[in-house]
Each structure stands twice: as C-alpha cells, then as structure tokens.
Amino acid sequence: MRFPNQRLAQLFEMLQNETLPQEELARRFAVSTRTVRTDISALNMLLAGHGVQLVLIRGEGYQIKIEDADRYRRLQAEQPAQLRVPRTSAERVNYLLIRFLTSAFSLKLEDLADEWLVSRATLQNDMAGVRETLAAYQLAIETKPRYGMKLFGSELAIRTCLTDLLYDIALGDSDNPLLNQEALNRGMLVKLAPLLQDCFSRFGIRMSDDSERYLRLYCAVAVRRISEGYPLHDFFAEDVDDDVREAARHIINLLRPLCGKAVSPAEEAYLRVNIAARRIEVLAPSAINADDSEQLVDYILSYINLHYNYNLQNDPQLRADLLTHIKTMITRVRYQITLPNPLLSNIKQHYPMAWDVTLAAVSHWGKYSPYVINENEVGFLVLHIGVGLERHYNVGYQRHPQVLLVCDTGNSTLRMIQAMLLRKYPQIVVEAIVSQRDYEQMGEIAADFVISTVRISEKEKPVVLISPFPTDYQLEQIGKLVLIDRTRPYMLSRYFDADHFCIIDQPVDRTTLFQRLCRQLEQEGIVDATFYSSVEERESIVSTLLGDGIALPHSLGLQARKTAVFTVLAPQGIPWGDEVAYVVFLLAISKEDYEEAMAIYDLFVTFLRERAMPRLRDCGDFSRFKAVAMDCLSRL
C-alpha cells in the first residue's frame, strides 16, 4: 500500500482507530472540509483493492467499512516503515522528483510543505531544480488552479528519468528510503537480483555490476508502472543477437506474475535494446559493424595522430577495447539510451589530456555522423584513450608482486584502474581480474595480495580496498612510493614565466580575456591568427573549467609554434558558463612538445588534488605564484 502523500496515510491511520466527523478531521489537519472530502475520495480509490472503504455515517462521521476481512488483514499486516523527511535542498529535489514521477494524482506544494515541515516558498525554490532535471527528458509539469501540479510526458521518458535518478541515489546510499519505500514496490530489488543474475548466466551474457544494477532498477520501475496501468507502447527496435533476444524474453516471463497484468511486445523490445546496450563482450573484429564501430575507431585514432602527434593506431589492445565498447555505444546512441557515468567529473579532472584529445576527435566526427555522443559516452572513451596514451608514452615498468584485482565496474573503468596502479607502482603485475561474485567463489588466492574496489572477505591474503580513483591514503596502503617525482617541478620552471602572467582585478568576460591573451601570444610569434578561433571553438564544445574555479582553455589540436602557458589570476572571478573561474591557464602547446604535454596537464591535476585554487588566486605576483605552485608539487 502506497499513499501519494503523508496526510492520506495519517488520515487512514486515524480512521482505523475511531470514527471522526469531517469537521474534526479538518481541524486536526488544518484544512477545509472540502479538502477532507477530496482526501476521503482519494483514499477510497486506493483502498478499493484491499477490501475496505471509508463511509460517512450521518451524525457520527467517517468510519471503516470492511468488505473483505482477509484482504484487510493482509493490508494491516504490512507495517509501513517511517519515511525520512528530506532536510536539505538536494534531498527535497529528489523527493519531489520521485513524487511527480510516480504519483497518479496532482500534487500540491502546500500538502508537501506540511508533510516535510518546511514553507511553501522553500519548496517553490526547490522546484527550479526539479523542472531543470525533468526538462532534460522532455518532461514538463503543468499547474491547474485548485488541483495542483501534475507531470506530463512520454512513458519512456518517465521511466528513463526515474531509473537514472534511482541509479544516482543508489550509488550514494543503497538503503535510501526512496529506493525501497517511495519509488519501487517494497522488496522488489531484492527479489529481482537473483532472477537477473541467473538469467544472464543461463544465456551467457556478461554484464558489469553497474550495468546489472541499472537493469535491475529499470525492471523494478517497469513492474510498478505496468502494474499501475502505465504500459509502454509503440517502441520498435532492430533485431539483436539470439542470446539477447532469449534473455529478454525470459526476463519478461519472470516479470509477468510480478506485474499482475499483460506485458506488451514494446516492453520486451525495449528490454532487448537495454541488454544489448549494456552487455560486455570480447568480440572479434569480424563481429562488429564495420560501417559504424570500425569507422569511428579509425577516425578517432587518425585524428589524434594528425592533430596531437600521439600515434595509437598500431595498438591492438586499444583497438580491441574501443571496438568492444563502441559496438554497444552505437546501440545506445541510436536509441538514445543513457548509460550513467558516475566517474565523469573525476575523469575530466584526472585525465584532462586524454579528455581533450578524445573530445576533439569525437566532436569533429560528429559533424559527419547522425549520432549524438553525450559526455557520459565520451568519458568512457577517454578512459580507453588515456590508458593507450600511458601505455605508449610512459614506459619502463618493472615486474614485481603478483596482484589479484577485484573490480565490479565496466571494462573501461577496470582498465583505467589497472593503468593507474601500474603508473603509481610499476613493479605490480596484475595476475588476474575478477568480479566480486567470482572472487567469493574462489577457494584460494595464488596472488601475493588483493586490491579491490568493493568490500570483500579475506582468503588468507591481505586485501586493500580502494576507490576507482584511489586516495593518497589508499595508495599508501598498497606500498611506498618508488620514484621521486621531478617531472612536474621541471615543467613549472620551463613553461611558466613572468611574461605570461597577469592579475585581473576588474570585471572581464571570457571572450575579452581570450582575445587579449591570444593577441599577445600572436604578437610574440608563439601562435598564428587561427589560434584564437580554435580556442573559442574548443570552449563551445564543452567548458574547459576543470573544477574548483580552475579553467584550462586551449585550442583544438597542437597549434602553437612554441609551447607556453599564460597564467591569469582573477580574484573577482570570471564568469565561465554557469560557474566562475578564478585561476585560468591558457595552454599553447606545439607538436614538438607533444610527449611532454601530458606532464604539463599533470601540473593542473596536482593543483586540483591539493585544492590550491584559493592560495593561487590570492598570490600578488609571479614569484609568489611560483612558490605556492612549487609547494603544492613538493607535497607529492
């Protein structure tokens, strides 16, 4: 039993215990008698299938009328857990989104304000975030006087928005009441987990734990929507592999009794596409559509070689990884299926060089393609490209302790973690990579120790728990530093100088800043006249703000005649899209210095990790700036 708002739940609880007239109910809830009558009608609609109704007895008031004692006892046996009241604006936005995406009735902010003990004005402010999120899925809220607000949009958009929202919530708190009490039927996620795992094992479909979690959430959402009378219609998809088709049919057969209603062919078609878009498979090149995947891989690698001088075209491992990923990516972009990338912001910050070259290549390819590749997908490609760059331009690794890596994320994240470990500790040899489920089934561990991204039991060998982007503390647990970093201080001394340093203490817009800096670089012969337009074009694709008020504008490709970094400190801030930049590094990198370019980018990654923006911003001159920068680098 799920009530659309807390007042209905409290009203039902009151009337189970005593008979009350509508005037007394209106007084207790501080509403009009008309609202009480409306609530009673809504309650009776909800209770129709539970063998009980609320009836008005003249001279006495409303009381319970039991029509089916067995069904009513089952209803009483369901003890609803106490829902958590949202306290922060972010929590309220999530709660509001869930209410609008799941409610069959119009909602009034006054009712929600009373339930959550906040003012209506507070919720009105929160609605801006709600509308912004819904607009990304072509969903809109319409308001009717005296009736309230109701969500309108396609059923597919509602399900996608709800599943994406629940996925993000689950990443931060798997026990969040929104998952188990508000948005989904109670216990549904627990019930679906073994069913989906058995299905994928039965049909030989490999799925990362993240992808399996997303599909489980989608199936739970589908069960609720179908059971409440909101089926999916008019969705058609091209044919898929036999194993995917059989798996989708098997899952639909499992969902039918959970829904209690007929399941349309469109439901099965959409599930097929979702499985095909999220599966992991090691494919031979002959199994991949050459018109799509092969062409995109060739284009990306050729573009990077031509414009950035990084030759990755003869890397068979990189090509195989890209082909495997892009095959399912093409399916996702064709049907506009979003694969959430929870590491996107970290990817931008930790792999800025790989992000830039991949984004430039994909954006340029997009001019000649019908597909629109979003930032999430670009982020997954960046991990593959970043690993390829590290493999070919950071060599000299050694063999050392045997390590078992336990990772439950996708293939791209897995290789990124492996590359990061090897970069930090070149002695490490990753003996094998297994999922959490496979690890728990292993009898003994042959490796010297285990590195895991999830909590696992120890099997007579030490276990080190790390996050996808390990913290300094986690890296210290793996071992001591084996090399003293001298690269970044060298880069700072070579490419930063007082002639390309300025402090701007008056308001200025981004375009004016670019024109001023590029004009000086052009007058010095460092760049040509096309550099400014290329910087503006790169900025128009995706903002170059790394985060924490640090921006890294640059051109598309390595266009400079000589490498230089123009440093700008702006204590008052420079508007940068929807955010503000306080420290700006305009990069001009030549093709002759392409091998050192990644080390230059590492400088800015260090500033981010050290949260150095306030210290850098407040420097009064170049010597102070350099001293602060060197201090940040010396901490590593």
N, C-alpha and C positions, 0 to 999 in steps of 0.2 A: 504494500500500500504506500503510495507516494502522494503527498499533498503539495499543491503548487505553491503554497506559502504557509508560514508558521501559524498564522491566525486560524486557518482552517483546521490544522492539527490540534490547536488548543481548544477550538470550538467543539470538535468531535470528542475530545477527552472530557470536557465539562459535561456534555450531554449524556455521556455514558454513565455518569455518576449521579445525576439529578435532572429533574425536569425544570426548565427555566423559561420564563416568558421572554419575548423578544426585546421588551424594554430593558430588562435586567441584563441581557446579553449585550445590548447596545451600550449600556452604562459601563459594563466591565471592559469592553474593548474600545471604548471612546469613539464609537462610530454611530451612524444613524440607523434607525430601524430598517430603512430600505437596504442598507448595506448588509444587515443581518439576514434579511430575506434572500438577498443575492448569494450570500455565502452558504445558506442552507440549501439553495438550489444547486450550487456547485458541488457541495458535499454529497447530496443525493445522487448526482451523476457519477461521482467517484465510487460511491458505495453500492451502486446498482448490482455489481457482480459479486458482492460479498455477503449477500443475504441479510442486509439490514438497511433501514431507511429512517429518516428523521421526519416525524409527523407533528402537526400542530393540534393540540387538544385545547378546545375553547375553555377559557377560564383558568387554564393551568400553564400552558406553554408548550415548548418543543420537548419531545421525548423520543427515546429509541423504540423502534418497532422492528422486532426480529422476524424475518420471513423465512430464513433457513438457518437453524441453530448450528449445524455442522460448519457451514461456511463462516458464520460469525465467530465461532470458537477458534477456527484457524486464523481469522483476522486478529483476534485478541492475543493469540499465541505469538504473533510477530511483534516483538518488542522493538520499536524503532530506537536506534541509537541517538543520543543527543547530538544535534548538529553543531558544529563550531561556528560561532558568529565571526564574520570577517572583520578584522580590526584595521588593516592597512588599506590604502587605496588600491594597490595591486591585487590584494585578495578580493576586495569588493568587485573589481572589474571582472575577475574570473568567476565569481559567484553570479554576477549579473549576466555574463555571457552564458553560463550554464542554464540559468533560469529562462532566458529568452530562447535558447536553442532547444529546450526540452519541454517547455510549457505549451499546453494546448489552449490555454486561456490568455486573455490580455492581462498585462501586469501593470500595477500602479506603484509608482515610486513611493507614495505615502505609506502603502502597506509594507513595502520592503524596509523603509526607514524605521517604522515602528518595530519591525521584527529584528533589525540589526542595531537598534538603539543609536541611530545617527539622524542627522537632519536631512530633509528632502534636498536642500541645497547641496549637501555633500554628495549625495547620490547623483544629482544633476551634473556636478563636475566630473564624477566618475564616468558618466555616460559618454563623454567625449572619447575616452579610450575604448569603450565598448563599440561605438559606431565606427571608429577607425579600424578596429580588428575585423568587424563584420564586412566593411566595405571592401577589404582585400579579397573576400569570397563572393562579391556581388550580392551581398545580403543587406537588407535595409529594415529599419524599424519605423513603423507608421504609428502615429498617435491620433486617437479619436477622443474628443472631449467626453468625460464621464465614464468612458470604457477603459481607458488606459492605453498601453503600448503593446504592439504585437509584431513579431518578426515575420518578414516575407522574403521569399527567395526559393530557389530550386531545392528539391530534396537532396540532390547530390551535393550541393554547396553546403547545406546544413550539416550533413554527415561528415563531410571533409573538414569543415571548421571545427565541429565538435571533437572529432578524433584527433586533429592536430593539437587542440587545446588540452585534451586529456593526456596526450603523449608528453607535452611540455610539463604538465603538472606532475605526471608520474616520474619524470626524470629527477625532479627536486624532492618529491615526497610521495613514495608509493602507498602510504597509508592515509593520504589526504581524503577526508570525507566526501569531497566532490567526486572522487572515483568510485567509492563503494556505497554511497548513500544517496547522492543527488542525481548524478548523471546516468548511472547504469543500474541495472537490476542487481540487487544485493547478491553477492556470491558468484556473479556471472563470470568475472575474470578468473577466479579460481577454478570454476567448472570448465572453462574453455581451454585452459593451459594444457592439460594432458591430451585433450582431444586434438588440438592443433599439432602438438609435438608428435603424436602417434601418426597423424595423417602425413606430415611431411617426411617422417622416417619411412612410412609404408610406400610412398611414391618416389623416394629418392631425391627429394628437393632440399637442397642446402639453404639455410636461412640464418642470417646473423641474429643474435638475441634481440638486438634493437628492432630489426625488421619483424621478427616474430612477435615482439611486444606490440608493435604498431598494428599488425594484422589482428592480434587478439583484441585490442581496443576497438578496431573497426568492426569486428564481428559482434562484440558486445553492444556497440552502438546500433548496428543493424538489427539485432534481436529486439532491442527496445523499440526502435522506430517501426519495424514491421508489426510487432505485437500491438502497438498503439494505433495502427491503421495508417501508417505513412510508408507505403512500399516505394520501391524505386521503379520508375517506368522509362521506357524509350532510351535505354542505353544499349548500344551495339558496339562490338569490338571485333577486330580481325582475329583470325584463328591463332591459337597458341600451340605450344608443344603438347604432345599427348599426356605427359606426366602432369603438367599444369592443369590441363582440362579435367583429368580424372581427379586430381586433388581438390579442385574447386567443386566438382560435383559431389565428392564425398563430404566436404565441409557443409555444403548446402543441405545435404541429407541429415547431417548432425544438427543443424540449426532449426530445421522444421519443427520438431517437437518442442524446442525451446521458445519458438515464436508463437506457436499455437495457431498459426494461420498459414495460408498458402504462400509460397515464395515464388516470385515472378522470374522468368528467364533473364530479365535485366539484372537481377541480383547476382545470379551466377556469372553472367558476362563481366560485371564489374569486379567481382571477386577474382576471376581469372586474370584480368589485367593487373590487379594489385599484386597477386602472387608472382606473375611474370616480371613485374617491375621491381620486385624486391628480392628475388632469389639470387643466390651466389652460385656460380658455376664456373668451372675451369673448362674453357672452350677452345677447340682447335680453330684456327683462322677460317677454315672452310665452313664452320658452323655459324659464322657471323655474316650479317647482311653487308656485302661489300659496298653497296651504294650509300649506306649510312655510316656504319661504325668505322670501317677501314678508311673511308674518305676523310672522316673527321680526325682520326688519329694521324693520318699522313699530313693533313693540313696543319694541325696544332704543332707537330714536331718540326715541320718545314718552316713554319712561321717563326718559331723560337730560334731556329738555326739562322734564319735570314736576318732577323731584326735584333737578336740578342747574342748571337755568336755561340750559343750553347748547343752543341751537336749531340742530340739524344736519339737520332734516327736509327742508330745501329745497336740500340739496347733491346735485346729480345725480351727480357723480363718486363721492362717498362711497357713495351708494345703489347705484350700479352695481358698485362694488368689493365691497361687502358681499353683494349678491345673488350675484355670481360666486363668492365664497368660500363662502357658506353653502350653495349648491346641493351642492357636493361635501362640505361638512362634514356635512350631513344624512345623506348616504350613509355616511360614516364612523361617525357615532354610531349609526346604525341597525344596522350590522353589527359594531359595537364594534371598528373598525379604528383603531389608534393611529397618528397622524401625529406623529413626534417633533418637538419644538420646541427645537432646541439653544440658542435665544436666550432661553428663558423667564426665567431668573434675571435676565438683563440687561434684559429688558422690564419686569419688576417694578421694577427699580431706576431705570431711565431714564425710564419713563413711568408713575410712580405715580398721577398724577391720572387718566389715561386707563384705567389698570388698575382703579382703584376704581369709576369710573362704569360701565365695561363689565361688571365682575364683579357689581356690584349689579343691573344690568339683566338679565343672563343668569340669575343665581340666582333672581331674582323670577319670570322667565318659566318657569324650570324647575319651579316649583310647579304649573304648569298644563300641563306637557308630559310625554310619555312618554320623552323623550330625556334622557340624562345627558351634559352637555358638560363634559369634563375641562379641567384647567388648560392643557394644550397648546393646545387649541382656543380657549380664552378668550384666550390670549396672541396668537394670530393676529388675532382680532377687535380686540384692544387696539391693534394697530398701525394698523388702518384708522381706528378712532375717534380715536386720537392724532393722526393726520395731519389728520383733519377738524377737530379742535379747534385745531390750529396754523394751519390754513388760514383759519379764521374769526376766531380771537381773537389772532393775531399777524400783523398786516397791515403793508403798507408796503414790500414787497420791490422791488428795482430790477432792471433788466436789465443784464447785463454779459457777461463772457466766455462763449462757446459751449463747452459741455462734452459729451463723449460718455461715458455711464455704462455700464460693462460689469459686469453682475451676474448671477450664476448661481443665486441663491436664488429663493424663491417671490415671488408678486405682492405679498403683504403686506409682506415684508421689503424688497422693492425700493422700495415707496412710502415706507417708513419711512426708508430711507437717503436717498432724494431729499428728503424733508421735512427731515431733519436737516442736510443740506448747505445747503438753502435757508435754514434757520433760522440757521446759522452764517455763511453768506456769501450774503446776499440778492441780490448782483449776479449770481450764477451763473444761467445759463439752460441747462437740460439739453436739448440739441438732440435726442438720441435715446438710447434704452436698448436694449442688445443683449446677447445671451448671449456667452460666451467663444467658442463654436464659430462664431457669426455674425461676431464680430469678426475671428477669424483668417482668415476667408474674404474680408474686405473688402480692396479694392485700395488705397484711400487714405482718409484721415480728413479730413473737412472741418472738424471742430471745432478749437478752439484747443488743447485738451489733453484727455487721457483720465483718468477716475477709474475704477478697477477694484477689485473685491473679490477677484480672483484674479490670479495671476501671468500676464502676457501679454507678447507681444513688442511692441516699439515700431515704429510705422509712420510715422516722420518727425515724430511729435508726442510731446510729453512724456507719460509715464504716471505717475500717482500711485496707489500701492497702499494701500488702506485696508481695515480690518475692518468688519463690519456695524455695530459701534458704535465709530467711529473714536477712536483715542487722541489725546491732545493733540499728540503729535509728528506724527502723520499729518495732523491738521488744519492744523498749521503749514506742512506741505509744500504744501498747497493754496493757501494765501495768508495774508496778515496779517489780524489782527483789524481789523474795520472799525468796530466800535462799542465803546465803553467801557461795561461793564455797571454800571449804577447801580440796577437794579431790586431785586436781592436784598438789598443793604445797607439799602435803604429798607424792605423788608418786615420785616427783622430789627428795625429800630428801631420800626416801627409796631405789630407784633403780638406781640412778646416783651417781657415786663416782669417785675420782681422779684416782684409779687404772685402771678404764676402760675409760680413757680419753686420747686423744693424738692429737697433731697438726702435720700434714704432710705438710712440706713446700717444697717438691721436687716432680717432676712428678711421678705418680704411676698409674697403670691401675687397673681396678676394680677387676679382678681375683686375682692379687697380694695382694690387700687390704683384700679381703675375706680370703685368705689363712693365712695372718698374724694375723688377728683378731680371726679367728676360732681356730688357733693353740694355742693362749694364753688362750682362754676360755676352750679349751680341757685340757691344762696343769693344769688349776685351778680346773678341775673336774666339771665345770658348764655344759659342753656338752660332748657328746661322739664323736667318729670318723666319724659318719654318718652325723653330723650336717653341715659340710662344703658342702658336695654334695647336701644336701637338700636346702641349701641357693642358690647354683648355679642353681638348678632345678627350684626353685621358680622364680629366676630372668629371666630364659629363657622363662617363660610363658608370662609374661608382666612385663615391667620395674617397679621397686619399687620407682621410682622417683615421689614424691608426687607433685612436682611443686615448683617454686621459689628457685630452687637449693638445696632442702632438699630431701634426699633419706632415705628410710626406709627398708633396706634389712632384711630378716628373713627367717626362714625355713618354709617348708610345715608342718603345724601342730605344736603342742606344744611339742617340743622335748627336751627342756632343763631340767636338773636336778634341777636347781635353776634359778630364774629369774634375769636377768642382762641386762643393756643397755650399749653398747660400743659406746661412742661418739667420732667422728672423725671430726676435723675441717681442711679443706683443702683450704687455701687462694688462691692457684693457680688453684684450681679446679681439679676434677677427671672426665675424660670422662665417660659418663653414657648413652650408646646408642647414640642417636642423640643429646643429651643435655649434660649439665655439672652439677655435684653435688659439692657443697661447704661445706655442713654440712651433715654428714652421721650418722645415728643412727642404729647400728646393734642390732636387738632385739633377745634375747634368753629368751623365756617365758616358764615356767613349767606348767604342768597341775594343780598343786596345787594352782597356782595363776590365774587360768583362769577367775575368777569372777572380778579380778582387771585389767585384760588385756585391757578391753575397756577404763578404766580410763587412762591407760598408753598411749593408742593411742590418747586420748583426748589432751594429752600434745602437741603432734606434730600438731594436728589440730589447737591448740591455736597459736603455732609458725607461722603457715601459715596465720592465720587470722590477726595476728599482724605484718605480713611482717617482721619477726625478723631475717631472714637469714643474712643480712649484719652485723647486730650487733653481732650475734652469731659467724659468721665466723671470725670477727676481734678480738675476745677475745684472750688474750695472755696466759691465764692459766685457770685451772678448777674453781677457786674461782670467777674469773671474769665471766666465762660462767654461773655459777650458779646464780650470781647476776643478770645478764641480763635476764636469764630464769625466775627468781622469779619476776622481774619487769614486764615481759610480762603477767605472770599469775595474778599479782595484779591488772591489768587493767580491768579484767572481773568483 
